[in-house]
């Protein structure tokens, strides 16, 4: 019997700078979901990657005195290494500069839109925000500036290709309202429907080659380069074979696109419009996470409150970062992170919580039990399944830590370390039960803290307390 497929993607990261804590949040959330789906028996394809084209990339390269390709290769390598450092279980890593894997799919998609008579050319005059890599309207601006980048957009006049997005406005609205495309959380769904209600305009789909020379050429028109939509968004299908092989249908449509709330319009309006035009199935779910703030403020270099994920990993380990981002940050809203809060959570819940519990139970087992404790296969509790499948990852983690607290309480109530002197048989029975319960906790942790889960299971298998603490105490 063939396994049911599960295709999960993150947004592709723009390589004009180094990876930051927001990138870590999204990748780790998607990784936890991918790992969970493998555990429950799905045939998973987990995709991440990088967006390497556009004027912002060219300008950043010029500012650093580098050739664009060299600049892109250098920064893309940082994102690849970042994925490894985060211990992601991704099956694919797509690059939009990959002429063999990505370009054929992007160009085929363009041709499909043309065949539907949804691509046309016109002269256009509008405000262009380099930071957003998009044309913006007056109503998008605050005091004449882009609210995300706090700078005035450039006034550009040029001839571009456009995509007839407005043609699909009613159909997109219908698919969202019926949850054929399910937008999570509900608040984001409401936001998107309000955007559609305000009116959907056709979107610019290309830029002149003499303005942007770094990108994918428009099919049959070398004077124009594909703009971000058909270039970047098509990664979700090119990475699994669209335009290059027949395996594309093995995984499409995507079961879930994991994205940040700032790019929800692109993924819930423009992307579905393109797919409808091309006659391709729509993604099933789009999950939009919030941002990470520091003391309630957006992280920025000017405020000096930027927290580098690599610094946290160097000091505390990647499992500690995964823990914080999956439990202490709510998936649907903005979440706060400071070095002080991180250290407090690490000490209370990992050092004194899970780490100490594991050490205590396995010390008792190693001392009083010959051989290893027999462990039978455990099932995943229905409540835990429901939470993970509804993307309430923090609540699923809360459930695990509730079980950790219950196990701590059980040790206090039964005191097997004292009982062993009076009734060894009863004490051994209690210790075995504690080991089994600890193993079940390790099972639930497998999606979230895979290295920790493995260490606990291996220690139980050889019936030996880990020589090094799972989470060493760190002076802040």
C-alpha positions in Angstrom: 0.0 0.0 0.0 1.4 3.4 -1.0 2.0 6.0 1.7 -0.2 9.1 1.5 1.9 12.0 0.4 2.5 15.2 2.4 4.2 18.2 0.7 5.2 21.1 3.0 7.1 24.2 2.0 8.6 27.3 3.6 8.9 30.6 1.9 12.2 31.0 0.0 14.5 33.4 1.7 15.9 36.5 0.1 19.7 36.3 0.0 20.5 40.0 0.3 21.7 39.4 3.9 22.5 36.7 6.4 19.8 34.4 8.0 18.0 35.9 11.0 15.8 34.7 13.9 12.6 35.1 11.8 14.0 32.6 9.2 14.8 30.2 12.1 11.2 30.4 13.4 9.6 29.5 10.1 12.1 26.7 9.2 11.8 25.1 12.6 8.0 25.3 12.6 7.9 23.6 9.2 10.5 21.0 10.2 8.5 20.0 13.3 5.4 19.5 11.1 7.4 17.5 8.5 8.9 15.3 11.1 5.5 14.7 12.7 4.0 13.7 9.3 6.8 11.2 8.7 6.2 9.7 12.2 2.5 9.1 11.4 3.4 7.4 8.2 3.2 10.0 5.4 5.5 10.2 2.4 6.8 13.6 3.1 8.6 16.1 0.8 9.8 19.2 2.8 11.1 22.0 0.7 13.0 25.2 1.6 15.3 27.4 -0.5 16.3 30.9 -1.5 15.1 33.7 -3.8 18.2 35.0 -5.6 16.9 37.5 -8.2 15.8 41.2 -8.2 17.1 44.7 -8.0 17.7 44.6 -4.3 20.1 41.7 -4.8 21.9 43.6 -7.6 22.2 46.8 -5.4 23.5 44.9 -2.4 26.1 43.2 -4.5 27.2 46.5 -6.0 27.4 48.1 -2.5 29.8 45.3 -1.5 31.8 45.6 -4.7 31.0 42.0 -5.8 29.7 40.4 -8.9 26.0 39.5 -8.5 26.5 35.8 -9.0 29.4 35.7 -6.5 27.4 37.6 -4.0 24.4 35.3 -4.4 26.5 32.1 -4.2 28.2 33.3 -1.0 24.9 34.2 0.8 23.1 31.1 -0.5 25.8 29.0 1.1 25.0 30.7 4.5 21.4 29.7 4.2 22.3 26.1 3.3 24.6 25.9 6.3 21.9 27.5 8.4 19.4 24.8 7.5 22.0 22.2 8.6 22.7 24.0 11.8 19.0 24.1 12.6 18.9 20.3 12.0 16.2 20.6 9.4 15.0 17.5 7.7 14.3 19.1 4.4 14.2 16.9 1.3 14.9 19.7 -1.2 16.6 23.1 -1.3 15.6 25.2 -4.4 17.6 28.1 -5.8 15.9 30.5 -8.2 19.2 30.9 -10.1 19.2 27.2 -10.9 18.8 27.1 -14.6 18.4 23.3 -14.8 15.9 22.7 -12.0 14.0 26.0 -11.5 14.0 28.0 -14.8 12.1 25.5 -17.0 9.2 25.4 -14.5 9.0 29.2 -14.2 9.1 29.6 -17.9 6.5 26.8 -18.5 4.2 28.5 -16.0 4.6 31.8 -17.8 3.7 30.1 -21.1 0.6 28.5 -19.5 -0.6 32.0 -18.4 0.0 33.3 -21.9 -2.1 30.4 -23.4 -4.9 31.5 -21.1 -4.6 35.0 -22.6 -3.8 36.3 -19.1 -0.5 38.1 -20.0 -0.5 41.5 -21.7 1.9 44.3 -22.1 1.4 48.0 -21.2 3.2 51.1 -20.2 3.1 51.6 -16.5 3.8 54.5 -14.1 3.9 53.6 -10.5 5.6 53.7 -7.1 8.2 50.9 -6.6 9.5 49.9 -3.2 13.0 48.3 -3.6 12.7 46.8 -0.1 9.4 45.1 -0.9 10.5 44.3 -4.5 7.0 45.4 -5.5 4.9 48.2 -6.9 2.8 49.8 -4.2 -0.3 52.0 -4.3 -0.9 55.3 -2.5 -3.1 53.5 0.0 -0.2 51.1 0.9 1.9 54.1 2.1 2.0 55.8 5.5 3.0 59.5 5.2 4.2 58.8 1.7 6.6 56.0 2.9 6.5 52.2 2.8 5.5 51.2 6.4 7.8 48.1 6.3 10.9 49.9 5.1 10.3 53.5 6.2 11.4 54.9 2.9 9.7 56.7 0.0 9.2 54.4 -3.0 10.7 55.3 -6.4 8.5 56.6 -9.1 9.1 54.4 -12.1 7.7 54.6 -15.7 8.3 51.6 -17.9 6.7 49.1 -20.2 6.0 45.8 -18.5 4.0 42.6 -18.9 1.0 42.3 -16.6 -1.0 39.3 -15.3 -4.8 39.5 -15.3 -5.2 38.8 -11.6 -8.4 40.8 -11.5 -10.0 38.1 -13.8 -9.7 35.6 -11.0 -10.8 37.7 -8.0 -14.3 36.2 -7.6 -13.0 32.6 -8.0 -10.2 33.2 -5.5 -12.6 34.6 -3.0 -14.9 31.6 -3.4 -12.1 29.1 -2.9 -11.0 30.9 0.3 -14.5 31.3 1.7 -15.2 27.6 1.2 -11.8 26.6 2.8 -10.7 24.9 -0.4 -7.6 27.0 0.3 -7.6 27.0 4.1 -5.9 30.0 5.5 -4.6 29.6 9.1 -5.2 31.3 11.4 -8.8 32.5 10.9 -7.7 36.2 11.5 -5.5 36.0 8.4 -8.3 34.5 6.3 -10.5 37.5 7.3 -7.6 39.8 6.4 -7.3 38.3 2.9 -11.0 38.4 2.3 -11.0 42.1 3.2 -8.2 42.7 0.7 -10.2 41.0 -2.0 -13.2 43.1 -1.0 -11.3 46.3 -1.5 -10.5 45.3 -5.1 -7.9 43.2 -6.9 -5.8 44.9 -9.6 -3.7 43.2 -12.3 -0.1 42.8 -11.3 3.2 43.8 -13.0 4.9 40.6 -14.1 8.1 41.7 -15.6 10.8 44.4 -15.6 12.9 45.7 -18.5 16.2 43.8 -18.9 18.1 47.1 -19.1 16.8 47.9 -15.6 17.3 44.4 -14.1 19.7 42.1 -15.9 19.9 39.5 -13.2 16.9 37.1 -13.4 14.9 34.7 -15.6 14.3 36.0 -19.2 10.6 36.2 -20.3 9.9 33.4 -22.8 10.3 34.8 -26.4 11.1 38.3 -25.2 14.7 38.9 -24.1 14.0 42.6 -23.5 12.1 41.7 -20.3 13.0 39.8 -17.2 10.4 37.9 -15.1 9.3 39.8 -12.1 9.2 38.2 -8.6 5.8 36.5 -8.9 6.3 34.0 -11.7 10.0 33.7 -10.8 9.8 33.2 -7.0 6.4 31.7 -6.4 6.9 29.0 -9.1 9.6 27.5 -6.9 7.0 25.4 -5.2 6.3 23.5 -8.4 9.6 23.7 -10.1 11.3 22.0 -7.1 9.2 18.9 -7.5 9.6 18.6 -11.3 7.2 21.0 -13.0 8.8 21.7 -16.4 11.4 19.0 -16.0 9.9 15.7 -15.2 6.6 13.8 -14.5 7.2 13.4 -10.8 5.5 16.8 -10.2 2.1 15.1 -9.8 3.4 12.8 -7.1 3.5 15.7 -4.6 1.4 18.6 -6.0 -0.7 20.2 -4.7 1.1 21.4 -1.6 -0.5 20.3 1.6 0.8 23.4 3.4 2.7 26.5 2.6 4.4 27.9 5.7 5.0 31.7 5.4 5.3 34.9 7.3 2.2 37.1 7.7 3.9 39.9 5.6 3.7 37.9 2.4 0.2 36.5 2.8 -1.2 38.5 -0.1 1.3 37.0 -2.5 0.5 33.5 -1.5 -3.3 33.7 -1.0 -4.2 36.0 -3.9 -1.5 36.2 -6.6 -0.3 32.6 -6.4 -3.8 31.0 -6.5 -4.7 33.3 -9.4 -1.6 32.1 -11.3 -2.5 28.5 -10.6 -6.1 28.9 -11.7 -4.9 30.5 -15.0 -2.4 27.6 -15.6 -5.1 25.0 -14.8 -3.1 23.6 -11.8 -4.6 22.5 -8.4 -4.4 25.0 -5.6 -2.5 24.5 -2.3 -4.6 23.0 0.4 -3.5 25.1 3.4 -1.5 28.3 3.9 -0.2 28.8 7.5 1.0 32.4 8.3 3.1 32.9 11.4 3.8 36.1 13.2 7.0 38.0 13.8 9.5 37.8 16.6 9.8 41.0 18.7 12.1 42.0 21.5 10.5 43.6 24.5 7.5 44.2 22.3 9.5 46.1 19.6 10.4 45.0 16.1 14.0 43.9 16.0 16.3 46.4 14.2 19.9 47.3 14.1 19.2 50.9 14.9 17.4 49.8 18.2 20.3 47.4 18.9 17.9 44.7 19.9 18.7 42.2 17.1 19.3 38.6 18.4 21.4 36.4 16.3 20.1 32.8 16.2 23.7 31.5 15.6 24.9 33.2 18.9 22.1 31.5 20.8 22.9 28.1 19.2 26.6 28.6 20.0 25.8 29.3 23.7 22.8 27.0 24.4 22.7 24.5 21.5 20.2 24.2 18.6 17.7 22.1 20.7 17.3 25.0 23.1 16.6 27.4 20.2 14.1 24.8 18.7 12.4 24.6 22.1 12.0 28.3 22.6 10.7 29.0 19.1 8.2 26.1 19.2 6.9 26.5 22.7 7.5 30.1 23.9 6.4 31.7 20.6 2.8 31.4 19.8 2.5 30.2 16.1 -0.3 32.6 15.1 0.7 35.9 16.6 3.9 37.9 17.2 6.1 36.5 20.0 8.7 38.0 22.2 12.3 37.0 22.6 15.0 38.6 24.8 18.3 37.0 26.0 17.0 37.1 29.6 13.7 35.3 28.7 15.6 32.8 26.7 17.9 32.0 29.6 15.0 31.8 32.0 13.1 29.3 29.8 16.2 27.3 29.1 17.1 27.0 32.8 13.5 26.3 34.1 12.2 24.0 31.5 15.2 22.3 30.0 17.9 22.2 32.6 15.7 21.9 35.7 12.8 20.3 33.9 13.4 17.7 31.2 17.2 17.4 31.8 16.9 16.9 35.5 14.0 14.5 35.2 15.9 12.3 32.7 18.9 12.2 34.9 17.0 11.3 38.0 14.9 8.5 36.4 17.9 6.9 34.6 20.1 7.1 37.7 17.5 5.1 39.6 17.0 2.6 36.7 20.8 2.1 36.3 21.3 1.6 40.0 18.4 -0.8 40.7 17.5 -2.6 37.5 19.5 -5.3 35.8 19.5 -4.9 32.0 17.2 -2.5 30.1 13.5 -1.9 30.7 11.2 -3.5 28.2 9.4 -0.8 26.1 6.4 -1.6 24.0 5.3 0.6 21.1 3.3 3.6 22.3 0.6 5.4 20.4 0.5 9.2 20.0 -2.3 10.6 22.1 -5.3 12.0 20.1 -5.1 15.4 21.8 -1.4 15.7 20.8 -2.2 14.7 17.2 -5.0 17.3 17.0 -2.8 20.1 18.3 0.0 19.4 15.9 -2.3 18.9 12.9 -4.0 22.3 13.7 -0.5 23.9 13.9 -0.9 24.7 17.7 2.7 23.6 18.2 3.2 25.6 21.4 0.2 23.8 22.9 1.5 20.4 21.8 4.8 21.3 23.6 2.7 22.4 26.7 1.2 19.0 26.7 4.6 17.3 26.7 5.8 19.6 29.6 2.6 18.8 31.5 3.6 15.1 31.3 7.1 16.1 32.5 5.5 17.8 35.5 3.3 14.8 36.2 6.3 12.5 36.1 8.1 14.8 38.6 5.1 14.7 40.9 4.9 10.9 40.6 8.5 10.6 41.8 7.8 12.9 44.8 4.6 10.9 45.7 6.1 7.4 45.3 9.7 8.1 46.4 11.1 4.9 44.9 14.6 6.0 45.9 13.5 5.5 49.6 11.0 2.7 49.0 13.8 0.5 47.5 15.2 0.0 51.0 11.9 -1.3 52.4 10.3 -3.0 49.4 12.7 -3.4 46.5 10.2 -5.3 44.3 7.6 -2.5 44.5 10.3 0.2 44.0 11.6 -1.5 40.9 8.1 -1.7 39.5 7.7 2.0 40.0 11.0 2.8 38.4 10.2 0.7 35.4 6.9 2.6 35.0 8.8 5.9 35.2 11.3 4.8 32.5 8.4 3.8 30.2 6.7 7.1 30.8 10.0 8.9 30.1 10.3 7.0 26.8 6.8 8.0 25.8 7.8 11.7 26.5 10.8 11.2 24.2 8.5 9.8 21.5 6.4 13.0 21.6 9.5 15.1 21.5 10.8 13.5 18.3 9.2 16.1 16.0 10.3 19.0 18.1 13.7 18.2 19.7 14.9 15.3 17.6 18.4 15.1 19.1 17.2 15.2 22.7 14.6 12.5 21.9 17.2 10.3 20.4 19.6 10.8 23.4 16.9 9.8 25.9 15.9 6.7 23.9 19.5 5.6 23.6 20.1 6.1 27.3 17.0 4.0 28.1 18.1 1.3 25.7 21.4 0.8 27.4 19.9 1.6 30.9 22.5 4.2 31.7 22.2 7.8 32.8 23.7 10.1 30.2 27.3 11.0 31.0 26.8 14.6 30.1 23.7 16.5 31.1 21.1 16.9 28.3 21.1 20.6 29.0 24.2 22.0 30.8 23.6 24.8 33.2 24.8 28.1 31.7 25.7 31.3 33.5 23.8 34.2 31.9 
